[in-house]
Amino acid sequence: MTQLSGIEVKNGCIIYYGNPAGYVKEDRATVDKIFQSKEFEEWLSEKKFVSDWKDGVFDRLSSGEKAEELLKDKKSLKNVRIWQLKADSDFDLRFRSYDEVVKASGEPSMVNYEAVYDGELETNDLEGIYAKFNLDHPNGFTGHSLSISDVVEIYNERGSDFYYVNTIGFQKIEFADQQEQDIKMGM
């Protein structure tokens, strides 16, 4: 049995060597991916926690949210995934309004996109998400600032809603190839 004095649970919050790394509820531990290591995984397993590794947990806890606030929000907040066009996708798809893309080549297709962020945020408000990915990129985000032609996915275990970043605001879309991708990502 591994004895790790640097990891502990205080008031529902998992502290990893002085950092608020996650939170627990009953037998589930939600932990930020930046802390994922063999040592931490072994500790969680020894404590009999089912672990859920997500981006954004450290940011939320570090900004002053308490574990109990996160647990309360967990029921109402969904996860966010940001999709951006792949480097080798058709250049004509970039930075175009939804209507222009549909007119030129049909509905946006998931085949042309890659996920550049997948995690939880403090909001599911599209304008709030847009601001976050333009002003204060969360840990785990590997893309460019959110802009026209990107797709925001808000999801939970019941399904996904997709929103195309348009010239003004967002356009809800049926992301082509959605069912195939859902199966691949194990939703």
Kinemage of the C-alpha trace (Angstrom):
@kinemage 1
@onewidth
@group {chain A} dominant
@subgroup {mainchain}
@vectorlist {calphas} color= white
{ca met a 1} P 0.000 0.000 0.000
{ca thr a 2} L 1.382 3.368 -1.040
{ca gln a 3} L 1.631 5.950 1.730
{ca leu a 4} L 1.334 9.428 0.212
{ca ser a 5} L 1.385 12.203 2.767
{ca gly a 6} L 1.070 14.877 0.075
{ca ile a 7} L -2.502 13.939 -0.904
{ca glu a 8} L -5.503 14.404 1.350
{ca val a 9} L -9.212 15.193 1.355
{ca lys a 10} L -10.379 18.266 3.297
{ca asn a 11} L -14.020 19.367 3.332
{ca gly a 12} L -14.743 17.432 0.145
{ca cys a 13} L -11.747 18.942 -1.693
{ca ile a 14} L -8.772 16.814 -2.770
{ca ile a 15} L -5.515 18.578 -1.928
{ca tyr a 16} L -2.539 17.367 -3.982
{ca tyr a 17} L 0.724 18.645 -2.498
{ca gly a 18} L -0.929 21.909 -1.462
{ca asn a 19} L -2.975 22.381 -4.648
{ca pro a 20} L -6.770 22.082 -4.887
{ca ala a 21} L -6.823 19.256 -7.428
{ca gly a 22} L -10.381 17.960 -7.264
{ca tyr a 23} L -13.407 17.121 -5.165
{ca val a 24} L -15.183 14.035 -3.916
{ca lys a 25} L -18.757 12.962 -3.448
{ca glu a 26} L -19.440 9.560 -1.966
{ca asp a 27} L -17.249 7.150 -3.969
{ca arg a 28} L -16.547 9.495 -6.930
{ca ala a 29} L -13.555 11.797 -7.320
{ca thr a 30} L -13.507 14.515 -9.969
{ca val a 31} L -9.896 15.565 -10.516
{ca asp a 32} L -8.186 18.006 -12.877
{ca lys a 33} L -6.257 16.295 -15.692
{ca ile a 34} L -3.153 18.395 -15.000
{ca phe a 35} L -2.566 16.305 -11.873
{ca gln a 36} L -3.074 12.911 -13.530
{ca ser a 37} L -0.190 10.628 -12.616
{ca lys a 38} L 0.346 7.010 -11.717
{ca glu a 39} L 0.930 7.997 -8.085
{ca phe a 40} L -2.352 9.942 -7.880
{ca glu a 41} L -4.315 7.216 -9.669
{ca glu a 42} L -2.972 4.624 -7.206
{ca trp a 43} L -3.949 6.836 -4.249
{ca leu a 44} L -7.496 7.250 -5.602
{ca ser a 45} L -7.756 3.503 -6.196
{ca glu a 46} L -6.552 2.722 -2.670
{ca lys a 47} L -9.177 5.102 -1.289
{ca lys a 48} L -11.774 3.256 -3.421
{ca phe a 49} L -12.685 6.377 -5.425
{ca val a 50} L -13.976 6.072 -8.973
{ca ser a 51} L -11.981 8.802 -10.710
{ca asp a 52} L -13.194 11.228 -13.357
{ca trp a 53} L -10.331 13.270 -14.870
{ca lys a 54} L -11.437 16.634 -16.317
{ca asp a 55} L -9.942 19.944 -17.386
{ca gly a 56} L -10.935 23.112 -15.555
{ca val a 57} L -11.386 21.704 -12.048
{ca phe a 58} L -8.173 23.276 -10.685
{ca asp a 59} L -9.083 26.664 -12.209
{ca arg a 60} L -12.499 26.643 -10.565
{ca leu a 61} L -11.174 25.574 -7.165
{ca ser a 62} L -8.241 28.024 -7.350
{ca ser a 63} L -10.582 30.899 -8.149
{ca gly a 64} L -12.242 30.369 -4.783
{ca glu a 65} L -15.114 28.020 -5.548
{ca lys a 66} L -15.630 25.523 -2.782
{ca ala a 67} L -16.052 21.807 -3.400
{ca glu a 68} L -19.658 21.928 -2.189
{ca glu a 69} L -20.408 24.707 -4.722
{ca leu a 70} L -18.939 22.561 -7.489
{ca leu a 71} L -21.010 19.591 -6.378
{ca lys a 72} L -24.158 21.736 -6.403
{ca asp a 73} L -23.289 23.112 -9.873
{ca lys a 74} L -22.348 19.666 -11.163
{ca lys a 75} L -25.993 18.754 -11.518
{ca ser a 76} L -26.835 21.826 -13.588
{ca leu a 77} L -23.593 22.497 -15.492
{ca lys a 78} L -22.652 20.471 -18.526
{ca asn a 79} L -19.183 19.882 -19.940
{ca val a 80} L -17.812 21.933 -22.806
{ca arg a 81} L -15.894 20.743 -25.835
{ca ile a 82} L -14.382 23.193 -28.339
{ca trp a 83} L -14.008 22.077 -31.952
{ca gln a 84} L -11.736 23.886 -34.410
{ca leu a 85} L -10.965 23.189 -38.043
{ca lys a 86} L -8.064 20.795 -38.615
{ca ala a 87} L -4.897 22.246 -40.140
{ca asp a 88} L -5.437 20.228 -43.330
{ca ser a 89} L -9.131 21.134 -43.762
{ca asp a 90} L -10.359 23.190 -46.734
{ca phe a 91} L -9.156 26.774 -46.216
{ca asp a 92} L -12.457 28.090 -47.637
{ca leu a 93} L -14.236 26.825 -44.500
{ca arg a 94} L -12.272 29.138 -42.209
{ca phe a 95} L -13.697 32.304 -40.707
{ca arg a 96} L -16.918 32.153 -42.721
{ca ser a 97} L -20.454 32.714 -41.525
{ca tyr a 98} L -22.702 29.727 -41.076
{ca asp a 99} L -24.839 30.709 -44.098
{ca glu a 100} L -21.746 31.017 -46.329
{ca val a 101} L -20.470 27.589 -45.294
{ca val a 102} L -23.866 25.925 -45.837
{ca lys a 103} L -24.241 27.584 -49.245
{ca ala a 104} L -20.726 26.581 -50.368
{ca ser a 105} L -20.396 23.071 -48.946
{ca gly a 106} L -23.380 22.094 -46.788
{ca glu a 107} L -23.635 21.727 -43.016
{ca pro a 108} L -20.374 21.893 -41.055
{ca ser a 109} L -18.948 18.379 -40.818
{ca met a 110} L -17.201 16.930 -37.789
{ca val a 111} L -14.779 15.246 -40.196
{ca asn a 112} L -13.131 18.649 -40.746
{ca tyr a 113} L -12.777 19.443 -37.044
{ca glu a 114} L -10.737 18.349 -34.055
{ca ala a 115} L -11.459 18.804 -30.363
{ca val a 116} L -9.030 21.323 -28.830
{ca tyr a 117} L -10.625 21.436 -25.372
{ca asp a 118} L -12.788 19.109 -23.320
{ca gly a 119} L -13.597 19.958 -19.725
{ca glu a 120} L -15.829 21.715 -17.280
{ca leu a 121} L -16.171 25.465 -16.965
{ca glu a 122} L -17.907 27.731 -14.505
{ca thr a 123} L -20.623 28.495 -17.079
{ca asn a 124} L -22.660 27.031 -19.921
{ca asp a 125} L -23.576 30.501 -21.201
{ca leu a 126} L -22.294 30.767 -24.784
{ca glu a 127} L -21.176 34.402 -24.403
{ca gly a 128} L -19.354 33.462 -21.188
{ca ile a 129} L -17.653 30.561 -22.959
{ca tyr a 130} L -16.671 32.861 -25.831
{ca ala a 131} L -15.119 35.349 -23.388
{ca lys a 132} L -13.258 32.564 -21.543
{ca phe a 133} L -11.668 31.241 -24.731
{ca asn a 134} L -10.643 34.723 -25.850
{ca leu a 135} L -9.479 36.367 -22.625
{ca asp a 136} L -8.436 33.661 -20.180
{ca his a 137} L -7.745 30.306 -21.838
{ca pro a 138} L -8.350 27.393 -19.451
{ca asn a 139} L -5.727 24.725 -18.781
{ca gly a 140} L -5.839 21.991 -21.391
{ca phe a 141} L -6.924 24.295 -24.240
{ca thr a 142} L -4.695 23.699 -27.286
{ca gly a 143} L -6.372 25.855 -29.942
{ca his a 144} L -6.491 29.484 -31.020
{ca ser a 145} L -8.848 32.038 -29.497
{ca leu a 146} L -12.476 31.216 -30.250
{ca ser a 147} L -13.591 32.709 -33.567
{ca ile a 148} L -15.959 32.375 -36.517
{ca ser a 149} L -16.195 28.787 -37.854
{ca asp a 150} L -15.386 27.159 -34.489
{ca val a 151} L -17.975 24.910 -32.841
{ca val a 152} L -18.887 24.855 -29.147
{ca glu a 153} L -20.345 21.606 -27.838
{ca ile a 154} L -22.177 21.582 -24.521
{ca tyr a 155} L -22.816 18.041 -23.344
{ca asn a 156} L -23.582 15.600 -20.584
{ca glu a 157} L -24.443 11.897 -20.403
{ca arg a 158} L -27.811 12.589 -22.061
{ca gly a 159} L -26.395 14.132 -25.237
{ca ser a 160} L -24.840 17.142 -26.926
{ca asp a 161} L -25.849 20.523 -28.294
{ca phe a 162} L -23.593 22.110 -30.916
{ca tyr a 163} L -23.241 25.827 -31.642
{ca tyr a 164} L -21.401 27.295 -34.623
{ca val a 165} L -19.569 30.531 -33.789
{ca asn a 166} L -21.170 32.882 -36.317
{ca thr a 167} L -20.372 36.444 -37.398
{ca ile a 168} L -22.700 37.662 -34.661
{ca gly a 169} L -23.600 35.224 -31.918
{ca phe a 170} L -24.057 31.491 -32.325
{ca gln a 171} L -26.040 29.230 -34.649
{ca lys a 172} L -27.311 25.962 -33.174
{ca ile a 173} L -26.411 23.185 -35.597
{ca glu a 174} L -26.752 19.476 -36.140
{ca phe a 175} L -23.057 18.692 -36.428
{ca ala a 176} L -22.786 16.310 -39.395
{ca asp a 177} L -21.335 12.904 -38.478
{ca gln a 178} L -22.407 13.461 -34.853
{ca gln a 179} L -23.655 9.926 -34.207
{ca glu a 180} L -20.454 8.361 -35.526
{ca gln a 181} L -18.329 10.646 -33.329
{ca asp a 182} L -20.504 9.997 -30.265
{ca ile a 183} L -19.807 6.286 -30.640
{ca lys a 184} L -16.032 6.896 -31.029
{ca met a 185} L -15.884 9.131 -27.954
{ca gly a 186} L -17.913 6.676 -25.886
{ca met a 187} L -20.694 9.073 -24.941
